[in-house]
Amino acid sequence: MDITQRPFKTILFGFAFSPSLEVNILEITRIAYYFNTKLILLHVGAKTPEKSATIEAILKTIEHPETQPEVS
């Protein structure tokens, strides 16, 4: 896809720690890769070591590792 035809430059994905978190992150990273966009994952809530470890573990399994999102 030509950069002038990219419909999005950045995708912001807000998430909660629901049972579908892993599949949601895997899907949004696939979409970001397809559109060649920057991806920001946003969680509003307390940042804990357990939550950070969960996100890091999921990100290690994404199909396109070059699409590493920014986590906020």
C-alpha positions in Angstrom: 0.0 0.0 0.0 1.4 3.4 -1.0 2.0 5.7 1.9 -0.2 8.4 0.3 -3.1 5.9 0.3 -2.8 4.9 4.0 -6.2 5.6 5.6 -4.6 5.8 9.1 -1.2 6.9 10.4 -1.9 5.9 14.0 -4.3 3.5 15.7 -5.2 3.9 19.4 -6.5 0.8 21.0 -8.0 1.1 24.5 -8.2 -2.1 26.4 -9.2 -3.7 29.7 -8.0 -6.9 31.2 -10.9 -9.0 29.9 -10.9 -12.7 28.9 -10.6 -11.6 25.3 -7.5 -9.4 25.8 -5.0 -11.6 24.0 -7.1 -12.2 20.9 -8.0 -8.5 20.8 -4.3 -7.5 20.9 -3.3 -10.1 18.3 -6.1 -8.8 16.0 -5.3 -5.1 16.4 -1.5 -5.7 15.8 -2.5 -7.6 12.6 -4.6 -4.6 11.5 -1.8 -2.2 12.3 0.6 -4.3 10.3 -1.8 -4.4 7.3 -2.3 -0.6 7.3 1.4 0.0 8.2 0.5 2.3 11.0 1.8 3.2 14.4 -0.1 1.4 17.2 -0.7 2.7 20.7 -2.2 0.4 23.3 -3.9 2.4 26.1 -5.1 1.0 29.4 -6.7 3.4 31.9 -6.2 2.1 35.4 -3.5 1.2 37.9 -0.3 -0.1 36.4 0.9 -3.1 38.2 3.8 -5.5 37.6 1.3 -8.3 36.9 -0.6 -6.3 34.3 2.7 -5.2 32.7 3.9 -8.9 32.6 0.6 -10.0 31.0 0.9 -7.4 28.2 4.6 -8.2 27.6 3.8 -11.9 27.4 1.1 -11.3 24.8 3.3 -9.0 22.7 5.9 -11.7 22.5 3.4 -13.8 20.6 2.3 -11.3 17.9 2.5 -12.5 14.4 4.4 -9.5 13.1 7.0 -8.5 15.7 8.1 -5.5 13.7 4.7 -4.0 14.6 5.6 -3.5 18.3 3.1 -1.1 19.8 3.6 1.7 22.2 2.0 0.8 25.5 0.6 3.6 27.7 
